[in-house]
Amino acid sequence: MQKPIFRVFVKYNIRNKGKANRGKNGVIDTFALTDNIKTIEKDEEIHNRICYLNKKKLDKVVITITDVEVEDQYGFTTDRF
């Protein structure tokens, strides 16, 4: 069964654990398999992608999702098997 793919813009703040600084704000343009904002905020792949782009380890940072903007449906997944 094919699933829809959505293009999303995720605004986030990333900072080190145990630090009192403001952290770093950013926007990531990525794809998600759902348009539910609560599910996108808890998605582990998006958190891993944010850590990769900022060269940080997931267990040493605090990631706060400030805004999620679902742009539109981009297409469908393919069924190969």
WOMOWO-V152760 format. One record per residue. N is the residue number from 1. PHI is phi in whole degrees, 0 to 359 (NA if undefined). PSI is psi in whole degrees, -180 to 180 (* if undefined). OMEGA is omega in whole degrees, -180 to 180 (999 if undefined). Layout:
BEGIN
N/PHI/PSI/OMEGA + N/PHI/PSI/OMEGA
END
This chain:
BEGIN
1/NA/134/-179 + 2/278/144/178 + 3/245/146/177 + 4/286/149/177 + 5/247/130/-179 + 6/245/142/174 + 7/269/128/-177 + 8/230/149/172 + 9/247/122/-177 + 10/246/120/174 + 11/266/135/-174 + 12/218/165/171 + 13/231/129/-180 + 14/236/133/178 + 15/212/159/179 + 16/288/146/176 + 17/292/141/177 + 18/81/3/179 + 19/252/152/-178 + 20/255/18/-178 + 21/278/172/-178 + 22/287/-25/-177 + 23/85/-166/-177 + 24/237/130/177 + 25/265/150/179 + 26/197/172/178 + 27/230/134/177 + 28/241/131/177 + 29/259/113/-174 + 30/213/-175/-179 + 31/242/149/179 + 32/222/156/-179 + 33/268/6/178 + 34/216/158/175 + 35/254/8/178 + 36/282/119/-174 + 37/293/-38/180 + 38/297/-39/179 + 39/291/-39/179 + 40/294/-39/-180 + 41/296/-30/-178 + 42/263/2/-176 + 43/292/125/-178 + 44/292/-33/-180 + 45/296/-39/179 + 46/291/-40/177 + 47/297/-41/177 + 48/295/-39/179 + 49/294/-41/178 + 50/297/-43/178 + 51/296/-40/179 + 52/296/-43/-179 + 53/292/-27/-179 + 54/259/5/178 + 55/55/50/179 + 56/233/161/175 + 57/267/140/-175 + 58/297/-35/-177 + 59/280/-7/-179 + 60/251/6/-178 + 61/229/163/173 + 62/244/122/-180 + 63/251/125/177 + 64/245/119/177 + 65/277/117/-177 + 66/268/-32/-178 + 67/202/143/175 + 68/233/125/-180 + 69/241/115/178 + 70/271/116/-175 + 71/282/-60/-176 + 72/187/168/175 + 73/285/131/-174 + 74/263/-28/-179 + 75/167/-157/179 + 76/231/155/173 + 77/287/161/180 + 78/259/145/174 + 79/260/108/-178 + 80/264/-22/-176 + 81/239/*/999
END
